[in-house]
Amino acid sequence: DIIGLSGLITPSLEEMAHVAREMQRQGFKLPLLIGGATTSLAHTAVKIEPNYEHPVIYVKDASRAVGVCTQLLSNDLRDAFVAEVKADYAVTRERHLKHKSDTVRLSLNEARMHKFAIDWSGYTPPVPKQIGVQVLKAYDLQRLVDVIDWTPFFASWELHGKYPKILSDEVVGVEATKLYNDAKAMLATMVAENWIEARAVFGLFPANSVNDDDIAVYADESRTQTLMTWHNLRQQMKKPEGRANLCLADFVAPKTSGQKDYLGAFVVTAGIGEDERAKAFEAAHDDYSAILFKSLCDRLAEAFAEHLHLRVRREFWGYAESEALPNDELIAEKYQGIRPAPGYPACPEHSEKAALFEVLDATANIGVVLTENFAMWPGAAVSGFYLSHPDSQYFAVAK
């Protein structure tokens, strides 16, 4: 009666628009529901709904799905409900277009003139202790449990609030505490019985920025063989005086500077064995445990990314050997350096994962593959780069 799409990662947003176009092309008439962590009313109104003439409904969270479906399946309620949604979409699109028209953008050359300024003559990039690729398999899960960021875990269950305060929240505290206790119990079993395997591949390489916005990654210190060129985007919005138009390449020494700089790349997963275990839960009609298990695998993958970055800073690259931050400050990213990931605001282009995976030989080394739309499988996986400069920072290309 109804088709629902749930988007958990940003590549799924374009795939949703593609599905809507295909439903229109193939003559579907069923309502299409849109939901999930990466979706929004604006994206649905601007990018998805125009592709399909029949109802396309954005559902903010799962708790509202029953009410939406009830109205869509009711002969008495459907027409008025759909008309109201379409009118709301029209207003949202108009607001979106007005905002775009109000934004002043610079040409790319103008934006490059306002890049983040670093005095490379007064800075010596730290040299990694070991150049090249390293693989970690059967990683100790308990080490990852200890650095889990629980706040996004609750958000994935539509329980909003910062951990640990959420456990005593007047509105969601009781349910949050029950969920947390269930999660801790399952985690203990996952670790004790090795339900999944955590793996990582990472590499540290000579690198320099080139062509203003790109970063060349070299095979060795001779810097004669380029393994990949990481293409980046630069902010082009007009900024107040004194604020830079940022690009990630700004934080890596230009080749023309004569400085020898470096970067890291990584892929981690906590999803080896995830699919089989989740299917076993589903076969037993235990959907709650299946969803809980998958969400914990996701959290362990994110924890592995955080934990490995810590080890890179302290051990493998070694530019922060004395770092000793508590877990809350790690989560708040109080350390030197950043870990940008393709698909996120500072480098939104997912296709850059292809070269990253090739340089690390990630599929052969740890069994993580890229789909045709550059999503990772198993889904409980994280990939990205390491930059070490003290001034390196996160930002949104579109802002």
N, C-alpha and C positions, 0 to 999 in steps of 0.2 A: 504493500500500500504506500510506503514511504521509503525513500533512500536517504541514508545518513552518512555524512563524511566527517571524520574527526582528524584534525591536523595537529600533530605533536611536534613537528619540526618544520622549519621554514620552507624546505623544498616542496612540502605538501600543499602550500598555498597556491602555487602555479598549477599543480596537478589537479586541485579542486576546480580551477577555472577551466582546465582541459576537460574534466569530466562533465562539467555543465555544457560545454560546447558539443561534446559527443552525445550527450542526452538530447540536445536540440537537433543535432544532425540525424540521429537515429529515430526521432519521432516519439521520444518518451513524453509522458504527461504526468508522471508521478511527482509529488512534491519532493524537493531536495532540501535536507537539513544540513546546516553547516555549524560545526562546533570544534572545540579543542583549544589547547593552550595557545597556539600561534594565531588563531583567527580573531576577527573583530567585526563589529558592525560596519565600520568604514570599508574594510577590505571586501566584505561580502557585497556591499552596495556598489562599490566602484569596480571591482575586478571579476566578481562571479555572477551576480544577478543579471547583468545585461546580456549574458551569453545564453540565457534560458528563459523562454517565454512563460513557463509555468512557475508555480510558487517556489521561491528560494528563501528559506527562513534561517536567519542566524539565531542560534540558541546559545545564550551566554554561558550556561552551565547545565549539567545533566539534570539537576533538580527541576528545571523548567521544561524538560522534554515531554513529559506526560501531558502537561497543559497545552503545549503547542500541537502535539499529535491529536489531542482530543478535538481541538478547534479545526484542524485540517480535515479530520475524518467526519466532521459533523455537517450534514446538509444545511442546517440552520445557521451555523456559525462561520463556516469556511469563507464565504465570499467577502463578508465584512472584515474578517481577520486578515485575509490576503490583501485587500484594498488598503487597509491601514498600514500593513508592512510595506507595501509598494510606495505609499505616500511618504513614509519615514525614510525609505531608501532615497527617494528623489531629493528630499531635504538634505540628507547626508552627502549625496553626490554634489549638490550645489555648494554646500559648505566646503567640501574638499576642493572643488575647483576654485572657489574664491581664495582659499588659503594658498593654493599653488600660484595663483595670479599675483598675490601680494608679496611673494617671495622674490627678492632681488638676487640674481645669480651672476657670478663673475664668469668670464671666459676662463678656460683652463690655464692659459698663460698668465692671466691676472692672478688666479688663485695660487699658482706656483710662485709668484713673486711674494706671496704672503705666507710661505711655508714656515714651519717651526724652525727657528734659528738655533743651531748648536755650534759652538766654537770647537770644531773638531781638532784644531791645532793644540788645544789645551786639554785634550782627553785621550786616554789610552784605553781602547776596548779590551776587556778581559779575555784572555785566551783559554778556551776549554782545556780541561786536563786530558781529554781523549777525543780526537776527531773521528767521526764515522758513526756507524749504526750499531745499536745494541738492542738485544731482545730479552725480555723478561717473561717467563712463563710460570704457570702455577703459583702466582703471587699470593702471599699470605693475606687472606681475606680479612683477618682480624685487624691488620694494620690499616685497612681501608675503612672498616666499621668505625674506628676511632676518630676519623676525620669527616664523617658524613655531615653535610649541611642539611638539617632537618626542615628548615623553613620551606624550601621548594617542594619537599615531599608532601607536606600538608596542603600546599597550594594545588598540587596535582589532584588532590581529592576534594577540591573546592572548599577547603577549610583555610581561611585567610587569617594570618597573624604570624608574628615572629616567634620562633622557638627560642627559649622554653616558655615564654609568657603565654603562648597560645594554650598551653595545658591548663591554665587557670582562667582562661577567658570566660566571661559571663555567658556569652552566647554559644560558643563552639567548644568550650573547654572539656565538657564531658565526653563528647564524641571524639575530640582530638586525643584525649588521654586513652580512650579505648583503642583507637587506631594505633597509637604509639606503642601501647603494650603488645598488641598483636604483631606489629612490625618488629619489635625487639625480640619477641619469642621466635618469629620466623627467621630473623637474622641469625640468632644463636644456632638454630638447626642448620641453616645454610652453611655456616662456617664449620660446624662440627662434622657435618656429613659431606662437605665439599659438593654441594648441589651444582655449583658453577665453577668455572675456572676464569681467573683474571689474567689477562696477558697485556703486554705493552711492547711496542717497538718505538724507539726514538733515536734521533741522530743529532749531532752537533757538527756544524759545517762552517768553513770560511764563507763570508758573504760581504757584499757591498751593494749599496743602492746605485742604480743606474737609471738614466733617462728620467730623472726627477721623481718618478712615482713607483718604479719597479725595484725589485731586489734580486740580484743575481746570486745564486747559491752554487758554490764551487766544490769540486770533488776533493781537492787537497790544497795545501798551502801554496802551491805554484800558481793557483788561481787562473789556470789556462783552460780548464775544462768546466763548462757550466752545466751542472746537473739539472737545474731548472731555473726559470725566471718567474718569480712570484709577482704577478701583476696586481697592483693596488689602485684604489680610487682615492681621489682627493676631494675634500670638502670644497664646494664652489659657491656656497651661500655668502653673501656680503656680510662681513663681520664688523663689529665695532673696532675702532682704532686700537691697535695693540694686541688683538686676538688673531691667532694664526689660522690659516686654512690647512687643517691637518691631513696628513697621509702617513701610513705606517712606515713608508720608506724614509720619512724624515728622521727616524730614530736609529737608522743604520748608516754608518759612515759612507759617504759617497766614494766611488772608485777614484774620482778626481782628487780626493783629499789626500791620497797616499796612505791613509790609515787602513790597517787590516782589521776588519770587523768580523763578527760571527753571528750565527743564529742557530736556533734549534727547531726541530720538527718532531711531532709525535702522533701516535695513534694508540689509544688504550681501549680495552673492552672488559666488561664484567659480564659478558653475555654468552660465553662459550658453555653450552649446555642449557641455556635459558629456554629455548624454544621447546625442547623435549619435555622439560619439567612443566612448563606452562600448559602444554597440550595434555599432559597427564591430569592436571587439575581440571581442565575443561572437560575432559572425557569423563571425569567423576562428577561433573555438574557442580564443581566448586569454583564458581566464577570469582567469588570474593578473594579466595586464595590465589587464583591465577593473576588477578589484577594487582593484588598486594605484592606478589612475587616479582612481577614485571617492574613495578614502581621501585622496588628495592634494588633490582638490578641496575636500573637507571641511576639511582642515587650512588651505588657503589662505583659505577663508571665515572661519575662526576668526582667522587671522592678520590678515585685512582688518578684522575687528571691533576687534582690539587696536590695529592701526595707525591706524584712523580715530579711535578714542577718543583716542589720543595727539595727533593733529592737532587734534581738537576742544579738548582741554585747552590746547594751546599756541597755536593759531592762531585757530580760529573762535569759540570761547568766550573763550579767552585768559586764563583764571584761573591758568594755570601756565606762563607764557611761558618761564620759565627752566628748566623741567624737562629733565633730561638723564640719564635712567636707562638703564643697560645692559639688554640684552634679558632677562636672567634676572630682574631686578627688575621689569620690566614684566610678565613671566609670573607673578611672585609678587604682583602688584598692590600695589606699594609706593607708588603715586601717590595723589594726592588725588582723591576722588570714586569713584563706582561705576557699573557698567554692568549693572543688573539686567535679566533677560530673562524674559518671560512663559513659564511652564512650569517654571521653576527654583524652588528652595526658598523664596526670599524673596517671589516672586509666582507661585504655582503655577497660576493660572488662565489657560489658553491662550486663552480667548475674548477676552481683552484685546487680542490682536493685531489683531482686526478694526478697532477704532477707531484703533489705531496706523497700520495700513496705509491707512486712509481719510485720516487727517490728512496723511500723507506722499504719498498717491496713488502708493503703491509699485508697483502693477501697471503703471500707465501709464508711470511714470517709469523703472523699471528691469526690468520684465518678471517680477517675482517675484509669484506668486499664492498665495493661501491655499486649502487644501482645505476641505471641509465640516467636518473635524475640527481645523482650524486648524494643520495642518502646512504648511510652506512648500515650494513647488516653483519652481525646482530645489531639490533637497534640500541642496545645498551653499550654505546661506544662514543668516544669523544676524540676529535683530532684537531690539530692546530699547530701553531708555531710558538717559539720562545724568543723574546727580545729582552736584552739585558740592560739597555741604557737607563740610567737613573731618571731621566725625564720622559721615558716612554709611558704612554697613557692610553686608556680606552676613550673612544669617542664614536659618534655616529656620523657616517659619511654624509647622510642626508640632512644634517643639522649645521 
